[in-house]
Amino acid sequence: MTGEIQNTMSDEELVAWVLGVDRRIVVLGSMKKRPILKASDIAQETNRSTQNISRALKEFNEKGFITCLNPEKTTWKRYTITSTGKELLEKFDDMFFDPN
């Protein structure tokens, strides 16, 4: 599944989903840093396996937080953040990094 979908999770469920698996935290951090996401780049920067990061990217894609730019490919997929993904980043910034 690619593209944006309406996320029906509450903020608490969303936080629990992201924090429930550390690979999602790694990808969330990468979403903040770059417009194009590739599993191999994130894996190299974080000393994780490409498979581990690919799985997290697939999970974020299925939730509509990112979208695949080349879905026809079976490897070397590239992703970009969606407006729903930007909202997710804003929620995490507000919950965990807002100084107010």
C-alpha positions as a Markdown table, in Angstrom:
| # | Residue | x | y | z |
|---|---|---|---|---|
| 1 | Met | 0.0 | 0.0 | 0.0 |
| 2 | Thr | 1.4 | 3.4 | -0.9 |
| 3 | Gly | 0.2 | 6.9 | -0.5 |
| 4 | Glu | -1.5 | 8.8 | 2.2 |
| 5 | Ile | -4.3 | 7.3 | 4.4 |
| 6 | Gln | -6.3 | 8.8 | 7.1 |
| 7 | Asn | -4.7 | 7.7 | 10.4 |
| 8 | Thr | -7.3 | 6.8 | 13.0 |
| 9 | Met | -5.0 | 6.3 | 16.0 |
| 10 | Ser | -5.2 | 8.6 | 19.0 |
| 11 | Asp | -2.1 | 10.5 | 19.9 |
| 12 | Glu | -1.5 | 8.1 | 22.8 |
| 13 | Glu | -1.8 | 5.1 | 20.4 |
| 14 | Leu | 0.4 | 6.7 | 17.9 |
| 15 | Val | 3.1 | 7.4 | 20.5 |
| 16 | Ala | 2.9 | 3.8 | 21.7 |
| 17 | Trp | 3.1 | 2.5 | 18.1 |
| 18 | Val | 6.2 | 4.5 | 17.3 |
| 19 | Leu | 7.9 | 3.9 | 20.7 |
| 20 | Gly | 7.0 | 0.2 | 20.7 |
| 21 | Val | 9.7 | -0.8 | 18.4 |
| 22 | Asp | 13.1 | 1.0 | 18.3 |
| 23 | Arg | 13.6 | 0.8 | 14.6 |
| 24 | Arg | 10.6 | 3.1 | 14.2 |
| 25 | Ile | 12.3 | 5.7 | 16.5 |
| 26 | Val | 15.4 | 5.5 | 14.2 |
| 27 | Val | 13.3 | 6.1 | 11.1 |
| 28 | Leu | 11.3 | 8.9 | 12.7 |
| 29 | Gly | 14.6 | 10.6 | 13.5 |
| 30 | Ser | 15.7 | 10.2 | 9.8 |
| 31 | Met | 12.4 | 11.6 | 8.6 |
| 32 | Lys | 13.3 | 14.9 | 10.4 |
| 33 | Lys | 16.7 | 15.1 | 8.7 |
| 34 | Arg | 16.1 | 14.3 | 5.0 |
| 35 | Pro | 13.5 | 14.7 | 2.3 |
| 36 | Ile | 14.3 | 11.3 | 0.7 |
| 37 | Leu | 14.6 | 8.2 | 2.7 |
| 38 | Lys | 16.5 | 5.0 | 1.7 |
| 39 | Ala | 17.0 | 2.0 | 3.9 |
| 40 | Ser | 20.6 | 1.6 | 3.0 |
| 41 | Asp | 21.5 | 5.2 | 4.0 |
| 42 | Ile | 19.6 | 5.0 | 7.3 |
| 43 | Ala | 21.1 | 1.6 | 8.1 |
| 44 | Gln | 24.6 | 2.8 | 7.4 |
| 45 | Glu | 24.2 | 5.9 | 9.5 |
| 46 | Thr | 22.7 | 4.0 | 12.4 |
| 47 | Asn | 24.7 | 0.7 | 12.3 |
| 48 | Arg | 21.5 | -1.3 | 11.8 |
| 49 | Ser | 20.7 | -3.9 | 9.1 |
| 50 | Thr | 19.1 | -2.7 | 5.9 |
| 51 | Gln | 16.4 | -5.4 | 6.5 |
| 52 | Asn | 15.6 | -3.9 | 9.9 |
| 53 | Ile | 15.2 | -0.4 | 8.5 |
| 54 | Ser | 13.4 | -1.6 | 5.4 |
| 55 | Arg | 10.8 | -3.2 | 7.6 |
| 56 | Ala | 10.3 | 0.1 | 9.5 |
| 57 | Leu | 10.0 | 2.0 | 6.3 |
| 58 | Lys | 7.4 | -0.5 | 5.1 |
| 59 | Glu | 5.5 | 0.0 | 8.4 |
| 60 | Phe | 5.5 | 3.8 | 8.1 |
| 61 | Asn | 4.5 | 3.5 | 4.4 |
| 62 | Glu | 1.5 | 1.3 | 5.4 |
| 63 | Lys | 0.4 | 3.9 | 7.9 |
| 64 | Gly | 0.6 | 6.6 | 5.3 |
| 65 | Phe | 3.4 | 8.6 | 7.0 |
| 66 | Ile | 5.7 | 8.2 | 4.0 |
| 67 | Thr | 5.1 | 7.2 | 0.4 |
| 68 | Cys | 7.3 | 5.1 | -1.9 |
| 69 | Leu | 8.6 | 7.1 | -4.9 |
| 70 | Asn | 9.5 | 4.0 | -6.9 |
| 71 | Pro | 7.0 | 1.2 | -5.9 |
| 72 | Glu | 7.7 | -0.8 | -9.0 |
| 73 | Lys | 11.2 | -1.6 | -7.7 |
| 74 | Thr | 11.7 | -4.6 | -5.4 |
| 75 | Thr | 14.9 | -3.2 | -3.9 |
| 76 | Trp | 16.5 | 0.2 | -3.4 |
| 77 | Lys | 13.2 | 1.8 | -2.7 |
| 78 | Arg | 13.1 | 5.5 | -2.0 |
| 79 | Tyr | 10.5 | 7.2 | 0.2 |
| 80 | Thr | 9.4 | 10.7 | 1.0 |
| 81 | Ile | 7.4 | 12.0 | 3.9 |
| 82 | Thr | 3.7 | 12.8 | 3.4 |
| 83 | Ser | 1.6 | 15.5 | 5.0 |
| 84 | Thr | 0.4 | 12.9 | 7.5 |
| 85 | Gly | 4.1 | 12.1 | 8.3 |
| 86 | Lys | 4.8 | 15.8 | 8.8 |
| 87 | Glu | 1.9 | 15.9 | 11.3 |
| 88 | Leu | 3.4 | 12.9 | 13.1 |
| 89 | Leu | 6.7 | 14.7 | 13.4 |
| 90 | Glu | 5.0 | 17.8 | 14.7 |
| 91 | Lys | 3.1 | 15.8 | 17.4 |
| 92 | Phe | 6.4 | 14.2 | 18.6 |
| 93 | Asp | 8.1 | 17.6 | 18.6 |
| 94 | Asp | 5.2 | 19.0 | 20.7 |
| 95 | Met | 5.1 | 16.1 | 23.1 |
| 96 | Phe | 8.8 | 15.6 | 23.6 |
| 97 | Phe | 10.7 | 18.6 | 22.5 |
| 98 | Asp | 8.5 | 21.6 | 23.0 |
| 99 | Pro | 10.2 | 23.8 | 25.7 |
| 100 | Asn | 6.9 | 25.3 | 26.8 |
